[in-house]
């Protein structure tokens, strides 16, 4: 049995967090309308909420969220400084729009942009260098899991992304989202036990890179993949998973509101 206080999840004390990833579903105007609807939902204070709309919606949503505690997140960032990079968006530009969080290495983006671990690392580094909090996404394929390679795959993805990163400063944090590819958008979530187990694997990697103090104060681990208002409670019940990354079920304002309230009631 592990001695008290050394559970991989590091114990509670972290605020629960819900990150909504709206992917490429909405136009900028539609996304702003959804956020206005969201602001009419009763959203409990004890849960952090981060909205990640598409890039075109960031400015409009940033204006609507002014004065609210809901934070703005981007779905991607380019690693280089402003310069000759057609089609890319810099961390400095995101920061200027009031963005605080940024997804890096989402499996859909890894697939469509053929993005490898070293690029995910550079993006996390650029984010931290510009006052953003990266949400590093890792996840194994169904095949990896069938072959019992999931611990290895997740550890490799994460180590490559976070090795040699500076620790997040006092205004930042580093989030890691465990998102098994086979659970994203399929209606087949991982079990809560699987999510906890993988969160513990992630926690061990975080501890090796950043040490106990930084991990306890500046990191959180999320689960993502077919999270719904009905199942979200199971994922955040234990000590290892501190929040969720939600796609489909968080697209309607009412659905996202229900998820936040369900997390708050745990
Ligand atoms: P999903 O997406 O909730 O629709 O499975 C999660 C994600 O891709 O972040």
Boltz pocket constraint, residues with backbone or C-beta under 6 A from the ligand:
constraints:
  - pocket:
      binder: B
      contacts: [[A, 21], [A, 179], [A, 183], [A, 184], [A, 185], [A, 186], [A, 224], [A, 225], [A, 226], [A, 227], [A, 245], [A, 246], [A, 247], [A, 248], [A, 249]]
      max_distance: 6.0
